[in-house]
Amino acid sequence: MFSVLLELPEYEVVNQEIYSSHNIMYVDKRTDEERCPHCGFLSSLIYDKRTRK
């Protein structure tokens, strides 16, 4: 649904909160594995997690 509108096919919108001044969308990656940006190793472990504004 919103994944298509946001042009982020690798993410799935799992929840959304709509306010008069802003919207909050909670997303999950569709894949369990990702490459490390430093060494390129393919892993399913989470090393860092952050909220973006």
C-alpha positions in Angstrom: 0.0 0.0 0.0 2.2 2.9 1.2 5.3 1.0 0.2 4.4 1.7 -3.4 3.5 5.3 -2.8 6.8 5.9 -1.0 8.7 4.1 -3.8 10.4 1.9 -1.2 9.6 -1.7 -2.4 12.1 -3.2 0.0 10.1 -2.0 3.0 6.6 -2.9 4.3 4.5 -0.3 6.2 3.2 -2.2 9.3 1.5 0.7 11.1 0.8 4.4 10.6 -0.3 7.2 12.8 -1.9 10.3 11.2 -1.9 13.6 13.0 -2.9 17.1 11.9 0.7 18.3 11.7 2.5 15.1 10.7 2.4 11.4 9.9 4.3 8.5 11.5 4.9 5.3 9.6 6.4 2.2 11.0 8.2 0.0 8.5 9.9 -3.4 8.4 12.5 -4.6 5.9 11.0 -7.3 3.6 14.3 -9.3 3.7 16.0 -10.8 6.8 19.5 -10.4 5.5 21.5 -7.3 4.6 25.1 -6.6 3.6 27.4 -4.8 6.0 28.3 -1.4 4.5 31.9 -1.7 5.7 33.0 -5.2 4.9 30.1 -6.5 2.6 29.4 -9.6 4.8 25.8 -10.9 4.4 24.2 -11.2 7.8 20.8 -11.4 9.5 22.1 -10.0 12.8 21.2 -6.4 13.8 24.1 -4.4 14.8 22.5 -0.9 15.0 19.0 0.4 15.2 17.8 4.0 15.1 14.7 6.2 14.6 14.8 8.6 11.7 12.9 11.9 11.6 
